[in-house]
Amino acid sequence: MKRIGVAVIAALTLLLGSQAAFAGSPHFVTADASRSGNTLSVTFKEAGLGNEPQVHVVLSADALCINNGGKHPKAVNKESVQAADDFPVQNGKAEGTLSVTATFQPECSPPMTVQFTNVTLVDETSGARANIPGTF
């Protein structure tokens, strides 16, 4: 009877003590941005997650209204945009897409176009962060 008790305690200690080893190192494996009109979409894959049932990911960016000379004419034609959602974790990984749409007053209409800069993904659950370089 003592052997069974010792074996159960040893198994529980091993199981509970190894939970930290499953946590890994949360990081974005991919984070790809694309623009269609006034909408920016970012598709991502995050790995190295632990036992979380889901992660809360936030997309943020700056939207600029650019004239046909490639200039940003007014400070009022700039806005920070943000989107967030929860994504399920399966086998230590999470995947998804977040999108934001820029709206300006006055409108950013042709020949002017919308550009997105300072694009960032943050997993508020794990703390992982991805800065996506470039202008979209």
N, C-alpha and C positions, 0 to 999 in steps of 0.2 A: 504494500500500500504506500509506503514511503517513497518507493521508486517511481510510482505513477505521479505522486504529488511533486516530486523533484523534477520529473520530466515535463510536467505541465507548466511549472514555474519557469523552467529553462526555456521552453518553447515560447511562452508569453514574453519573457524578457527579450529574447531574440527578435520576435515579431515587433514588439513595441519599440525596441531600440533601433531597429532598422528603418523605421518610418522616415527619418530624416534623410536617409540615403536615397529614397525614392523622389525627394523634392527636386533634385537636380539643380540646374541653373537656367531659370527662365530667360528666353531670348527670342527675338523675332528672326525666323529663318529666312522668310521672304516678306517684303512689303513693297508692292508695286502700285504706283499711282497712274491714273489716266484721267483726261478731261474730255467731256463731251458737252459743248455749249457752256452753260454756266454751272455745270455739275462736275465735281471732282469725286472719283471713286478710288478707294484704296482696298486692294485685296491682300490679305496677310495670312501667314502661317506662323504660329508661335509654338515652340517646343521647350522641353525641359521643365514642364509643369509638374506639380506634385499631385496631391489627392483632392484638389479643388474640384467641385462639381462643375463650376463655370468660372469664367474670367470676365471682367468688365473693361472693355477697351474703348478708348476715347481717341477720336480723330480730330485734329485741329489744324487750321491753315489760315493764311492771310489771302484774301481775294482782292485783286486789283483790277480796275478798269483801265485798259491800256489803249491809247489812240493809235491811229495808223502810222504814226511816226515812231512808234515804239516807246512812247513816253507815258508816264502816269501823270495826267494833268491836274488833278485836284485831290486834296487830302480827303475830301468827303467821299471820293470814289474808292475807298479802301475799307474793308471790314474784316473782322475776325469771324471765322465760321467754325462750327464744332458739331460733331455728332458722336453719339455713344450708344453702345448696346452690350448685352451679355451674350457670351458665346460658350457653348458646352465644351468641356474638356473630356477627351477620350484618349486613353493610352498616353497621357502626359502631353497631348497636343491639342491646340485649338486653331480653327481656321474660320475665316469669314471675310465679309466685305462691308465697308462702311462708306456712305456717300453723303456729301454736303452740297447744297445749291446756294450760290451767291445771288442776292437780290440787291439792287442799287436804286436809290432815288436821287437824282433822275436815273432812268434806266441806262444800262451800258449796252447801247445798240450800235449796229454797224455804222461807220467803219470801225468803231471801238470794239474790243474783245476783252473777255475776262481771262486773267491769268491767276494761278494759285502759286504761292511761295510759302516757305517756312512750314512745310507739311510734316506733321509729327503724329506718331501713334504712341499711346501710353496705355499699358495694361495696369490699371489701378489696383488690381488684385495681387499681381506678382511683382510689380515695380518695373517690369521690362519696358524699354523705350526704344523707338526707332525713329530717327530723323531721316526723312526721305529727301535727298538733295535734288535740286533742279527746279525748274519752272514748268508748270503744266497749264 
